[in-house]
């Protein structure tokens, strides 16, 4: 009956993790009722076992699941199988024989020429000779077999033996494997695939004892988790050793054919390597035949961490020539790309803390970020281990970045970058950190898909020292989404169209530290100017360097700037790309600590009603444009620009522009309304404003200093409708 009770407790916690509280508690109550019935009967089950399970069931029913626990139980669905974490009841676990049960399973995918047979005659021993004679044959799982052999050669065969129960003939076996953030119980039956050719094998076998099947049963459980059955396409040795033992994996790239000395130094410092392997990259058939090394293949590394030749074992046995010990110069590893290492962290660090989370980061400020602190007066070594859970979409890359601060990172250049992690398609990543006394750092996690992940911090400071979500230095933020399009893509400030770029008014109410970011996929920047309240929502008319507060360079991607103690007042920001032809979206964000900051976009800067007209000079030096007003109290603004290419593209500062001026006269009275006597050849054109209080007919006179050619564009703006 204990098997039924354990099954109910597993399903209860899975339902609770899904948020199905009523169903979860109802299922847990069923387990409690069965326990009550069991306690009233005479049974071979020890009373202390029943008591332990009862106490556990009450905790499941009463406790609120933590986020850490929810994520662990939520990720029990793996490759169409439900594989729960191992339940522990004091000295017992749900993998023990007391909890074993029948288990109907869908057999793993097999090659055409193989079939399943029950294992009737099996050797359950730890004979060292038989175990070091384990080999890979037809199945492409060199990583798994190499992991197994490495553990045997390092004297850890009993650790492998302990992960499968029971140790003897049975219809079903439980195998404890570590993946998706926990040790999980994988249940399999006693059937293994047999090939038609009895001299060959699709499972891991021993050349000295063909009846040694318990390693193949563990292999079957492993392949069940991987989801490809006996059509397995391979993994890597470090990851497989982690799945078998929980020892932390590390993959180190071999460069220029030389064994990395850094890992040798770490080995001398910590001395707790538990598994070693080495892997080749892609090797041509001709080179493979010449060197004897197999393409994309993992080997067991027995010797070679110090300044000595390497001793390598090939896990593959197709014939006697394949399985052999290879001695190779440690500085002539040109066919090898990877060094696989696993660390027994319990022997290196006293404490560890783990946080589980769901990765769904799109922008930098939404990616998971964690603060790591050293509160002591001494430097401290700390290691951080990241695990990406197995999911349906398993093609992904991960990395970890480290920043100097402890605060949440908003922009990549906001804080000093201490380490930019190498991207890996493995499920794991390891980062070693030496923390200065009384310091904090920010760890940022990157992943290419939405998935569940686990992050563990190892340290020798305290069990209380953990990972906390990084907090923003700036408690407030104002964001504005916009885009550069054909109407406002003005380019950098050396172009005639610069003032067409999106402009924003910024109002600051209290002195505060400010951090401003411009997020885009383009080479872009933002300029910030001192501004006047009376000019709010009026277009900027020239680039005044004297009013310029921020002038960052044009950069690709996110651009940012920090301002200490920005005083209350009004400011203007212009967002621009280097290229005036750019069409793309962007986001402007202003982060701050104190008071209130308001952002508003400058819209229709010349007026509520807009009109546009163009004309060619045709070797003339003046042109008249009549217009009419039919209302009172008219506020007009004019923007006049010259182009030598008919406005087909933006012009640069070096392009010739004639001096121009403009005036307004009344056609009804033949009197001047506003006369401008100053000439101007600004790259941004000339602007002028005019107040006309009465309706009537008027003329805009546009002049240039000397006759010539080119095109003029005039934009009229008014608070009332005007007619040209």
Secondary structure, 3 states (H helix, E strand, C coil): CHHHHHHHHHHHHHHHHCCCHHHHHHHHHHHHHHHHHHHCCCCCCCHHHHHHHHHHHHHHHHCCCCHHHHHHHHCCEECCEECCECCEECCEECCCHHHCCCCCCCCCCCCCCEEEEECCCCCCCCCHHHHHCEEECCCCCHHHHHHHHHHHHCCCHHHHHHCEECCCCCCEEEEEEEECCEEEEEEEECEEEEECCCCCCCCCEECCCCCCCHHHHHHHHHHHHHCCHHHCCCCCHHHHHHHHHCCEEEEEECECCECCHHHHHHHHHHCCEEEEEEEECCCCHHHHHHHCCCCCCEEEEEECCCCCCEEEEECECCCCCCCCEEEECCCCCCCEEEEEEEECHHHCCCEEEEEEEEECCCCHHHCCEEEEEECCCCCEEEEEEEEECCCCCCCCCEEEEEEECCCCCCCCCCCCEEEECCCECCCEEEEEEEECCCEEEEEEEEECCCEEEEEEEEECCCCCCCCEECCCCCCEEEEEEEEECCCCCCCCCCECCHHHCCEEEEEECCCEEEEEEEEECCEEEEEEEEECHHHCCCCCCCCCHHHEEEECCCEECCEEEEEEEECCEEEEEEEEECCCCCCEEEEEEEEECCCCEEEEECCCCCCCEEEEEEEECCCEEEEEEEEEECCCCEEEEEEEEEECCCCCCCCECCCCCCCEEEEEEECCCCCEEECCCCCECCCCCEEEEEEECCCEEEEEEEEEEEEECCEEEEEEEECCCEEC
